[in-house]
Amino acid sequence: MTLQTQIEQKLTALAPDVLQVENESHMHNVPANSETHFKVTLVSELFSGMMPVKRHQQIYALLADELSGPVHALALHLYTASEWQARGGERPNSPNCHGGEK
């Protein structure tokens, strides 16, 4: 099982309406086929009434093993359904890596 699939499976615990886990490792100065940099977009009503830091803490708790090992960077875009709708169903693009070029 890939690390991306493992992350996706763990995040289903948040009953997401939308779940996108993107491996962005190829955008960074890492070996080919790495699984070190991820972007998560997750829409869940469980985030209702929750400040952004508390939403992030929920993700960190679910992915503690991955964050203590192979995952170097995790971009989180966490919304309720109404927040997601207000954004037009769009999440921000990731910036270009400034960590060096191959």
MILUM-362533 format. One line per field, with one value per residue (C-alpha): residue number from 1; residue in three letters; x, y, z. Coordinates in pm, whole numbers, plus 50000, padded with zeros to 5 digits. Layout:
REM MILUM-362533
seq = NUM; ...
type = ALA; ...
xx = X; ...
yy = Y; ...
zz = Z; ...
This chain:
REM MILUM-362533
seq = 1; 2; 3; 4; 5; 6; 7; 8; 9; 10; 11; 12; 13; 14; 15; 16; 17; 18; 19; 20; 21; 22; 23; 24; 25; 26; 27; 28; 29; 30; 31; 32; 33; 34; 35; 36; 37; 38; 39; 40; 41; 42; 43; 44; 45; 46; 47; 48; 49; 50; 51; 52; 53; 54; 55; 56; 57; 58; 59; 60; 61; 62; 63; 64; 65; 66; 67; 68; 69; 70; 71; 72; 73; 74; 75; 76; 77; 78; 79; 80; 81; 82; 83; 84; 85; 86; 87; 88; 89; 90; 91; 92; 93; 94; 95; 96; 97; 98; 99; 100; 101; 102
type = MET; THR; LEU; GLN; THR; GLN; ILE; GLU; GLN; LYS; LEU; THR; ALA; LEU; ALA; PRO; ASP; VAL; LEU; GLN; VAL; GLU; ASN; GLU; SER; HIS; MET; HIS; ASN; VAL; PRO; ALA; ASN; SER; GLU; THR; HIS; PHE; LYS; VAL; THR; LEU; VAL; SER; GLU; LEU; PHE; SER; GLY; MET; MET; PRO; VAL; LYS; ARG; HIS; GLN; GLN; ILE; TYR; ALA; LEU; LEU; ALA; ASP; GLU; LEU; SER; GLY; PRO; VAL; HIS; ALA; LEU; ALA; LEU; HIS; LEU; TYR; THR; ALA; SER; GLU; TRP; GLN; ALA; ARG; GLY; GLY; GLU; ARG; PRO; ASN; SER; PRO; ASN; CYS; HIS; GLY; GLY; GLU; LYS
xx = 50000; 50134; 50175; 49920; 49661; 49742; 49683; 49356; 49232; 49312; 49141; 48813; 48764; 48660; 48362; 48477; 48245; 48559; 48898; 49194; 49539; 49801; 50161; 50360; 50700; 50788; 50781; 51070; 51435; 51381; 51455; 51216; 50900; 50930; 50632; 50746; 50539; 50159; 49870; 49538; 49208; 48934; 48575; 48386; 48101; 48302; 48501; 48191; 48253; 48620; 48904; 49166; 49430; 49193; 49121; 49494; 49544; 49285; 49478; 49810; 49667; 49535; 49862; 50104; 50293; 50336; 50444; 50702; 50856; 50830; 50620; 50838; 50571; 50193; 49985; 49634; 49326; 49038; 48682; 48320; 48080; 47964; 48324; 48409; 48106; 48197; 48539; 48373; 48514; 48870; 49174; 49493; 49772; 50099; 50392; 50700; 50966; 51253; 51451; 51683; 51678; 51806
yy = 50000; 50343; 50608; 50820; 50541; 50493; 50866; 50858; 50560; 50723; 51049; 50872; 50875; 51241; 51148; 51371; 51505; 51581; 51419; 51486; 51367; 51475; 51355; 51666; 51510; 51536; 51916; 51902; 51805; 51443; 51107; 50985; 50811; 50968; 51004; 51289; 51596; 51589; 51827; 51737; 51900; 51777; 51896; 51769; 51888; 51763; 52088; 52298; 52544; 52447; 52698; 52618; 52516; 52257; 52118; 52083; 51915; 51652; 51572; 51565; 51318; 51087; 51098; 51095; 50788; 50929; 51271; 51117; 50924; 50948; 51264; 51573; 51829; 51833; 52119; 52122; 52284; 52200; 52325; 52274; 52221; 52584; 52714; 52487; 52607; 52972; 52901; 52761; 52417; 52539; 52497; 52708; 52595; 52499; 52737; 52634; 52466; 52689; 52402; 52357; 52230; 51900
zz = 50000; 49912; 50177; 49991; 50016; 50384; 50448; 50254; 50455; 50789; 50692; 50615; 50994; 50951; 50730; 50444; 50175; 49973; 50023; 49797; 49896; 49647; 49647; 49561; 49623; 49254; 49295; 49542; 49544; 49651; 49487; 49217; 49343; 49689; 49920; 50141; 50049; 50049; 50011; 50174; 50087; 50317; 50354; 50657; 50873; 51171; 51130; 51197; 51481; 51498; 51464; 51197; 51452; 51603; 51256; 51192; 51529; 51434; 51117; 51302; 51555; 51283; 51089; 51384; 51257; 50908; 51038; 51270; 50983; 50609; 50565; 50553; 50457; 50479; 50339; 50484; 50333; 50567; 50521; 50615; 50325; 50334; 50341; 50048; 49855; 49927; 49773; 49464; 49536; 49481; 49700; 49674; 49445; 49607; 49566; 49378; 49588; 49692; 49840; 49545; 49193; 49063
